[in-house]
Amino acid sequence: MATQDISRHLYQPEKHYGGARLQKGRVILDSDLNEGEILDDESQRLVVVDVVGRHGSPNLGYSIGNVTKVPYDFTIGSGTYYLGGMRHEIGSSPGTTAPQTFRKQSNWLQSNRPG
């Protein structure tokens, strides 16, 4: 049987933990650091939801325009959009052009779709 170098995932939101603390004299495990990071990330996500709301954009990111029916296509505006506290961006990574179109999104695997 092969051994795995992955620690157990102990995140339990129903217990409402506020952080992870290290204990003196105890061996530090990767799960100690990972759980602390997960708790911090979730706390930050909840702050964004409280400030922005469930969804929103500071700069009209992901706005839809120029809709055509045949072939079905539309532009997707560049910028930032927050959904459920998670940040999504178009046009800030290298190799992307903005605005993009639905049919030719830079992050979409197009090998199985007709052009």
N, C-alpha and C positions, 0 to 999 in steps of 0.2 A: 504494500500500500504506500503510495507516494505521500510525502509530508507537504504541507502547505505553509508558506511564510505569511499567511494572512491571519490577523487577529480577529476575534469575534467582534461583531458589531453590536454594541450594547445600548444604542440610543433608544430611550424609552420616554416619549413625550408625555405620556399619561402621568409620569411621576414629577413633572414640572421641575426638573433639575435646572439650576441656574449657572452651573459651571463645573469644571473638573479641577480637583486640587491634587497635588503630589504629596505623598506621605514621606516623612523623614525615615530613612533606613529601608525603604521599600524599593525594589528594582523598578525602574521606569520602563514601561512597555509602550510600544507604538500605539496601542489602543488608548492609552491614557492621553496622548497628544491628539490622536484622531478624534476621540470623543469631545475633547475640549474645543477643537476646531469646529466640529459639527454644531455644538451648542452655540458658539459664537456666530457662525453663519446663519443659523436659524433665528437668533436674536436680531441680527442685522436685517434679515428678510422681513421680520415682523415690524421693525421700525419703518422700513420702506413702505410696507402696506399701510401703516398708521398715518404716514405723512402723505404719500401719493394716492393711496386708495388701492382698490383691487387691480386697477389698470389705469394707465395714463402715460402721457408723453410731454416732456418739457419743450419739444421742438417740432411737433407734428411728425415725428418718426413713424414710419410704417403707414403713412396716409396713402389712400388708394386714389388713383386718377386714370384718365385716358382709357376707359373701359371700352373694349371692342367685343362684339359677339361672335364674329366669324373671321379668323379663328379667335376663340375666347382668350383674351389677354388683358392685362392692365399693368400700370406702373405701380411700384411700391416705393414710396418716398424714403430717402435716407434719413437717418437720425436714430433716436433712442426711444424705446418703448418699454415700460415696466408692466409686467403681467404677474400677478401673485407675488409681488416683491422681488421678482427676478428681472435683471436688466438684459435687454436684447438690443442689438445694434445692427444697422446696415450702413456700409460705406466707410467704416473706420478701420477695417482690416486691409492689409495689402492685397492687391489683386482684385478687389471688388470695385465695381462702378456703381454710382448712384445717380438718379434712381434706377432701380432694376425693374425688370418685367417679370410677371408671373411665370411665363414660359421659359425664361432664361435666368433663373436665380443662380447666383454664384455658389450657393451652398446646397444646391439640390442635385442629387444623383440623377442624371438624365439618361443613363444608358438604357433604361427600360421604357422610356416614354417616347412617343413619336414627336418629331420636331415641330 
